[in-house]
Each structure stands twice: as structure tokens, then as C-alpha cells.
């Protein structure tokens, strides 16, 4: 998921007030970029229309592998280079059920980690409140569009070693969890828009994508040396 420039958490790594949760657990301190990124390399981000983005991803069945660890490292760095708050594996052309995230919610709490084989809980109607907010995607480079989503999400899955994980989010972070899980099911946020809105977003993307790619290239040189 692309960071929304109108969102209060835009300078999210400099936020003083909030707590920090890594893999769902509170920590006292954490670097501006997750340590995984220092080990990673920048991968190409797939763009709407590429087949890997439009089909369900495969369940991961082998854990603790060097290949999986390396992919997570690469995805963290790629996410930071693209100014994202979440990134799914099919956005780097790997069709498996994995996403990484580094997302600050509107209360200033920072959430960092990865999740494998996520499944979102079906919330009871009494707990399902829709919130409309701007949403963007690294695979739809440039535009943002308002989209209503539940303001709470509970994602269940495992970590890279196969240990069970439950990640809960509210507001902006709930949106991130839903957006990334959608990716792994083969859906982009624009698939939830009206045909007219979708057409407008894709048209806007065409006019913005070169500028976005140039910005990513510059940041890749800065971060990856």
C-alpha cells in the first residue's frame, strides 16, 4: 500500500508519541527502517495489468528457508524505496502468500513486520464500521482514491518460521492489512472502485507513473547505495 500524502502519519518514522509493535508485540525502540532492509536488494515493483497481480497467490508450505528470508529482506527495502507502508509478494513478481508492512496508524502507533498465509477474520456486524479514506497502491503508481473499508481488521497467519501470528489493526493500519491481503487474493484496491473511478485512477496513473518511477530510482540510489 502506498503512503497517503494527506495522512497525518506521512513522517511516520519521526513520530514521538506512539508505541511500536513489531510482529504484533510492543517494543521499546526500533530503527527508522526495519533491519531486514539493510540485508535486502531492490526488486522491480509489478504494475496493474501484469498477470501475477490478478490471480490468487499460493500458500507457503516451507518455512525457515534462506529463499524466504531473502525475499522478506528484499521486500522491506523495496517497500521503503517506493515509499510504501505495505508490500505483497506478488508486487515483486512472486506469487506466494506473504506481505511486509511498516505502517503508522492515526494514533501514532507504528506497526512493523511480515505475515504469511494471512486470513482476515469475518467481523460481526456490530463491530463492522466502514471508514472512507484515501488509498493508493505501489502497483498503481501515483494516484489515490477514497475507498470505504472496515476500520478494524484481525489477520491470522504465521511468521517466516511457521509460528502462528495474530495481527490486529484499527483505522489506517486495518486498511493496510486488508489492502495487502486483497493483493494475495488477486485483487487491487481499484477493483473495489466503480468502473468510472477505476478508469479515472488508471488515466491519472499514466500521467504520474514516470515521475513516480524517477523518484523511486533516486531513493534506491540513496538507500541501497
HELIX and SHEET records of a PDB file:
HELIX    1   1 UNK A   12  UNK A   14  5                                   3    
HELIX    2   2 UNK A   36  UNK A   39  1                                   4    
HELIX    3   3 UNK A   51  UNK A   54  5                                   4    
HELIX    4   4 UNK A   66  UNK A   81  1                                  16    
HELIX    5   5 UNK A   89  UNK A   92  5                                   4    
HELIX    6   6 UNK A  125  UNK A  127  5                                   3    
HELIX    7   7 UNK A  171  UNK A  184  1                                  14    
HELIX    8   8 UNK A  189  UNK A  192  5                                   4    
HELIX    9   9 UNK A  195  UNK A  224  1                                  30    
SHEET    1   A 5 UNK A  25  UNK A  27  0                                        
SHEET    2   A 5 UNK A  20  UNK A  22 -1                                        
SHEET    3   A 5 UNK A 110  UNK A 120  1                                        
SHEET    4   A 5 UNK A  98  UNK A 104 -1                                        
SHEET    5   A 5 UNK A  86  UNK A  88 -1                                        
SHEET    1   B 5 UNK A  25  UNK A  27  0                                        
SHEET    2   B 5 UNK A  20  UNK A  22 -1                                        
SHEET    3   B 5 UNK A 110  UNK A 120  1                                        
SHEET    4   B 5 UNK A 152  UNK A 158 -1                                        
SHEET    5   B 5 UNK A 164  UNK A 170 -1                                        
SHEET    1   C 2 UNK A 130  UNK A 137  0                                        
SHEET    2   C 2 UNK A 140  UNK A 150 -1                                        
END                                                                             
